[in-house]
Amino acid sequence: MIKTILFDVDGVMLSEERYFDASALTVWEMLYSPQYLGLKADTFTPAPVESEIRRVREQVFAKDDVLNFIKARGINSNWDMVFLTFSYQLIRLVEVLKPQLGTEATSLLSGQIDRAELTKLREWGATYAPDFAVDYAAFTPDFAKGPAQKAEMLLYLNQVAKERCGVETEMFSRNSDLWQLCQKTFQEWYLGDERVAASIGRETMQPGKKGFLTDEIPIVPPAEMIELFRTLKEKGYILGIGTGRPTIETYVPLTEMKVLEWFDPNRVVTASHVLEAEEEYPAHAPMSKPHPFSYVKGLLGLSVPNSEVVNFSLPITNGDEVLVVGDSPADFLAARSIGCKFAATLTGLSGQEARAKFEEVKADYILDDVRDILSILE
């Protein structure tokens, strides 16, 4: 009998579309802004109109083919998506520069890459490769050559660097300076000028970003979500959250929609908690989904030390008492690691097309949307 229900947020309560928009805009900025690589094939602005956002999203993710591929390989973090997509094009640029600059260019991939290194690449690109063409669609066939899944995809960039540039490197990882730069730049886009300092400790590098946090799209009407969670709470279920969103991006929209109040505050686990745990236990990183940490933390509670969560014995013995509700393969894999029940909602990126995949992996339940959860509990 189910006693605890742990919900994902994106693709379950809130649409992922604005997150994907912000991811695409981050890659676009890092490729074309003079603050980053400053490529000349496009013109960057920190305040694009909606039609420009649609254009950028379509191009950066190759009409979502790249996005679907990354998600299907178990990547659930928008920060990781940005890092993968941008780093791939950076490697391609170094490949084009290699005939002119030799090891001077390729050695840049051997160490950490931050703003100083991007400045070098910008200057080299302007001089030696002014007509360099970004090829977003090439990402998928290049990565499809290997079997890398989940966090291994980030490390696979090192293999791409070896094949394309002939350089041995271990730089491409979630612990790199470049990953941190991608993460902070994404936060600028999603939070906007007014809120970003509280998240990353500095103002936006290029002011003018309004952010998407006040432009969230609920998957079902907030009033119906409120009624659902009120009903579940009144029936005695313990409600928690395990989301890849940082804390501010979780609390602001769900509080404004009056949804968050129905959840146990001790069981609302966000990407901010995951990052704290990774800093505390770097040997276990990355711990974002499909790693089970966020859901285990939600099951045990925020008051439980990370040491106990990291070392908690899995699978749990009372798996029939815990239900994870998510929209992605990453959520499913996390639930299977825990040994609990899993309900897939068909309101993520793939929509109803995801049904076949969840049927193939034998998800315990498949729901058209989160409101259907009552039918499987009765």
C-alpha positions in Angstrom: 0.0 0.0 0.0 1.5 3.3 -1.1 2.2 5.8 1.8 4.7 8.3 0.3 4.4 9.9 -3.2 7.4 11.8 -4.6 6.8 14.1 -7.6 9.1 15.5 -10.2 8.1 19.0 -11.2 9.1 19.6 -14.9 6.9 17.5 -17.2 4.6 16.7 -14.3 3.4 20.0 -12.8 5.1 22.6 -15.0 6.0 22.5 -18.6 9.6 22.0 -19.5 9.4 24.3 -22.5 10.8 27.4 -20.8 13.7 25.4 -19.4 14.5 24.2 -22.9 14.2 27.7 -24.3 16.7 29.0 -21.6 19.0 26.1 -22.5 19.0 27.0 -26.2 19.5 30.7 -25.5 22.5 29.9 -23.2 24.2 27.9 -25.9 23.4 30.7 -28.4 24.9 33.3 -26.2 28.1 31.4 -25.5 28.6 30.8 -29.2 27.7 34.2 -30.6 28.1 36.8 -27.8 31.4 38.8 -27.8 31.6 37.9 -24.1 32.2 34.3 -25.1 33.2 32.8 -28.5 31.8 35.7 -30.5 31.2 33.8 -33.7 30.0 36.0 -36.6 27.3 33.9 -38.2 24.6 35.2 -35.9 23.8 38.3 -33.9 23.2 38.0 -30.2 20.9 40.0 -28.0 20.1 39.4 -24.3 16.5 40.4 -24.8 15.2 38.3 -27.8 11.5 38.6 -28.7 9.4 35.4 -28.8 9.9 34.7 -32.5 13.6 34.9 -32.0 13.5 32.5 -29.1 11.6 30.1 -31.2 14.2 30.4 -34.0 17.1 29.9 -31.6 15.4 26.9 -29.9 14.7 25.2 -33.3 18.3 25.7 -34.5 20.3 24.9 -31.3 18.4 21.6 -30.7 18.0 20.8 -34.4 14.2 20.8 -34.2 14.5 19.1 -30.8 16.3 16.0 -32.3 19.4 16.8 -30.2 17.2 17.4 -27.1 15.3 14.2 -27.6 18.6 12.3 -28.0 20.1 13.7 -24.8 17.0 13.0 -22.8 16.7 9.5 -24.2 20.3 8.8 -23.0 19.2 9.7 -19.4 20.4 13.3 -19.1 17.8 15.2 -17.0 19.8 18.4 -16.1 19.5 21.4 -18.3 22.9 22.5 -17.1 24.3 19.2 -18.5 22.4 19.8 -21.8 24.0 23.2 -22.2 27.5 21.9 -21.4 27.1 19.0 -23.9 25.8 21.1 -26.7 28.2 24.0 -26.3 31.3 21.9 -25.6 30.7 19.9 -28.8 30.7 23.0 -31.0 33.8 24.3 -29.1 35.6 21.0 -29.9 34.6 21.4 -33.6 36.0 25.0 -33.6 39.3 23.7 -32.2 39.4 21.1 -34.9 39.1 23.8 -37.6 41.8 25.8 -35.9 44.3 22.9 -35.6 45.7 23.1 -39.2 46.7 26.7 -38.6 47.7 26.7 -34.9 48.6 23.0 -34.2 49.1 22.1 -30.6 48.7 25.7 -29.5 45.0 25.2 -30.2 44.6 21.6 -29.2 46.4 22.0 -25.9 43.7 24.4 -24.8 41.4 21.3 -24.5 43.9 19.6 -22.1 43.3 22.1 -19.2 40.4 24.0 -17.7 38.4 26.3 -19.9 37.1 29.5 -18.5 36.6 33.0 -19.8 40.3 33.6 -20.5 40.5 30.5 -22.7 37.3 31.4 -24.5 38.8 34.8 -25.2 41.7 33.1 -26.9 39.4 31.0 -28.9 37.4 34.1 -29.9 40.5 35.8 -31.1 41.8 32.8 -32.9 38.4 32.1 -34.5 38.2 35.7 -35.8 41.6 35.5 -37.3 41.9 31.9 -38.6 38.3 30.7 -38.9 36.1 33.7 -39.6 33.6 31.5 -41.6 33.4 28.7 -39.0 29.9 27.2 -39.3 28.2 25.7 -36.3 26.6 22.4 -37.0 24.1 21.6 -34.3 22.7 18.5 -36.0 26.1 16.8 -36.1 25.9 16.3 -32.4 23.5 13.3 -32.5 25.3 11.1 -35.0 28.6 11.8 -33.3 27.3 10.8 -29.9 25.3 7.9 -31.4 28.7 6.2 -32.3 29.2 5.3 -28.7 27.0 3.8 -26.0 27.5 6.5 -23.4 24.5 7.0 -21.1 23.7 9.4 -18.3 26.8 11.1 -16.7 29.0 9.1 -19.1 27.8 11.4 -21.9 29.7 14.3 -20.4 32.9 12.2 -20.3 32.3 11.1 -23.9 33.2 14.6 -24.9 36.8 13.7 -24.1 36.5 10.9 -26.7 35.1 13.3 -29.2 38.0 15.7 -28.5 40.4 12.8 -29.2 38.8 11.7 -32.4 38.4 15.2 -33.8 41.4 17.0 -32.5 43.8 14.2 -31.6 44.2 15.3 -28.0 44.1 13.3 -24.8 42.1 15.0 -22.2 39.9 14.5 -19.1 38.8 18.1 -18.9 35.2 17.5 -20.0 33.3 16.6 -16.9 30.8 18.0 -14.5 33.6 19.1 -12.2 35.1 21.4 -14.9 35.3 25.2 -14.9 33.5 25.2 -18.3 30.6 23.2 -16.8 30.4 25.8 -14.0 30.4 28.6 -16.5 27.6 27.0 -18.5 25.6 26.5 -15.3 25.9 30.1 -14.2 25.1 31.5 -17.7 21.9 29.3 -17.8 20.9 30.7 -14.4 21.2 34.2 -15.8 18.7 33.3 -18.5 16.2 31.5 -16.4 16.2 33.8 -13.4 16.9 37.1 -15.1 18.7 40.2 -13.9 16.7 40.7 -10.8 17.0 37.3 -9.3 20.3 35.8 -10.5 22.6 37.2 -7.9 20.9 35.3 -5.2 21.5 32.1 -7.1 25.1 32.4 -8.5 26.6 35.2 -6.3 27.0 37.8 -9.0 25.0 39.9 -11.4 24.4 38.9 -15.1 27.4 39.4 -17.3 25.2 40.9 -20.0 22.3 42.8 -18.4 18.9 42.8 -20.2 17.7 39.3 -19.4 14.2 39.3 -18.0 14.1 35.7 -17.0 11.5 33.0 -17.4 10.6 32.4 -13.8 7.5 34.5 -13.9 6.5 33.0 -17.3 6.0 29.4 -16.2 3.5 27.2 -18.0 1.5 24.9 -15.8 0.7 21.5 -17.4 -2.8 21.4 -15.8 -4.7 24.3 -14.4 -3.3 25.3 -10.9 -6.8 25.0 -9.4 -6.9 21.4 -10.4 -3.4 20.7 -9.1 -4.4 22.3 -5.8 -7.5 20.1 -5.6 -5.4 17.0 -6.4 -2.7 17.6 -3.8 -5.3 18.6 -1.2 -7.2 15.4 -1.8 -4.0 13.3 -1.5 -2.9 15.0 1.7 -6.4 14.6 3.2 -6.2 10.9 2.4 -3.1 10.6 4.5 -0.4 10.4 1.8 3.0 11.9 2.5 3.8 14.2 -0.4 7.4 15.2 -1.5 9.3 16.5 -4.4 12.5 15.5 -6.2 13.3 18.0 -8.9 16.2 19.0 -11.1 15.2 22.7 -10.5 17.2 24.7 -8.0 15.4 25.8 -4.9 14.4 29.3 -6.0 13.1 28.0 -9.3 11.0 25.4 -7.4 9.6 27.6 -4.7 8.7 30.8 -6.6 6.3 29.3 -9.3 4.8 26.6 -7.1 4.2 29.1 -4.2 2.6 31.6 -6.6 0.3 28.8 -7.9 -0.5 27.9 -4.3 0.6 24.3 -5.0 3.7 24.0 -2.7 1.8 24.4 0.6 0.4 20.8 0.2 3.8 19.2 0.3 5.9 18.3 3.4 8.5 21.1 3.4 11.0 18.5 4.9 10.6 16.5 1.7 11.0 19.1 -1.1 14.4 18.3 -2.6 15.9 20.4 -5.3 19.0 20.6 -7.5 20.4 23.0 -4.9 20.4 20.1 -2.3 22.0 17.9 -4.9 24.9 20.3 -5.5 25.5 20.6 -1.8 25.7 16.8 -1.5 28.1 16.7 -4.5 30.4 19.2 -2.8 30.3 17.2 0.3 30.8 13.9 -1.4 32.6 14.6 -4.7 33.4 10.9 -5.3 29.7 10.2 -5.7 29.1 13.1 -8.2 27.2 13.5 -10.4 24.1 12.9 -8.2 21.4 14.5 -10.3 18.8 12.2 -11.7 18.9 9.4 -12.8 21.0 9.1 -9.6 18.4 8.3 -6.9 19.7 10.9 -4.4 17.0 13.5 -4.8 14.2 10.9 -4.3 16.0 9.1 -1.4 16.5 12.5 0.3 12.8 13.2 -0.2 11.9 9.9 1.2 14.1 10.3 4.3 13.7 14.1 4.7 15.9 17.1 4.5 16.7 16.8 8.2 18.6 13.6 7.5 22.3 14.1 7.0 23.6 13.6 3.5 26.0 10.9 4.8 22.9 8.7 5.6 21.3 9.4 2.3 24.4 8.6 0.3 25.0 5.4 2.2 21.3 4.4 2.4 20.8 0.7 1.5 19.1 0.3 -1.9 16.8 -1.2 -3.0 14.5 -0.3 -0.1 12.6 -3.2 1.6 9.3 -1.3 1.6 9.2 -0.4 -2.1 5.5 -1.0 -2.4 4.9 1.9 0.0 6.7 4.5 -2.2 5.6 5.9 -5.5 7.7 8.2 -7.8 5.8 10.2 -10.3 7.9 11.5 -13.2 7.9 12.1 -17.0 11.4 11.0 -18.1 13.6 7.9 -18.3 15.8 9.5 -15.7 12.9 9.4 -13.2 12.2 5.8 -14.1 15.8 4.8 -13.6 16.0 6.6 -10.2 12.8 4.8 -9.1 14.2 1.4 -10.2 17.4 2.0 -8.3 15.3 2.7 -5.2 13.1 -0.3 -5.7 9.9 1.6 -5.5 6.8 2.0 -7.7 6.9 4.4 -10.7 4.1 6.3 -12.5 5.0 7.9 -15.8 3.2 11.0 -16.9 2.8 11.5 -20.6 3.2 15.3 -20.3 7.0 15.6 -20.8 8.9 16.5 -24.0 7.7 13.5 -26.0 4.1 13.6 -24.9 2.0 10.6 -25.8 4.8 9.2 -27.9 6.6 8.3 -24.6 3.9 5.6 -23.9 5.6 2.9 -26.0 9.0 3.5 -24.2 7.4 3.3 -20.8 5.5 0.2 -21.8 8.7 -1.4 -23.0 10.5 -0.8 -19.7 7.4 -1.9 -17.8 6.6 1.2 -15.8 4.2 0.3 -13.1 1.7 3.0 -14.2 1.3 5.2 -17.2 -0.8 8.3 -16.8 -2.1 10.8 -19.3 -1.3 13.5 -16.8 -0.8 13.9 -13.0 -4.5 14.1 -12.3 -4.9 10.4 -13.2 -2.9 9.5 -10.1 -6.1 9.2 -8.0 -7.3 6.4 -10.3 -4.3 4.2 -9.4 -4.6 4.8 -5.7 -8.3 3.9 -5.4 
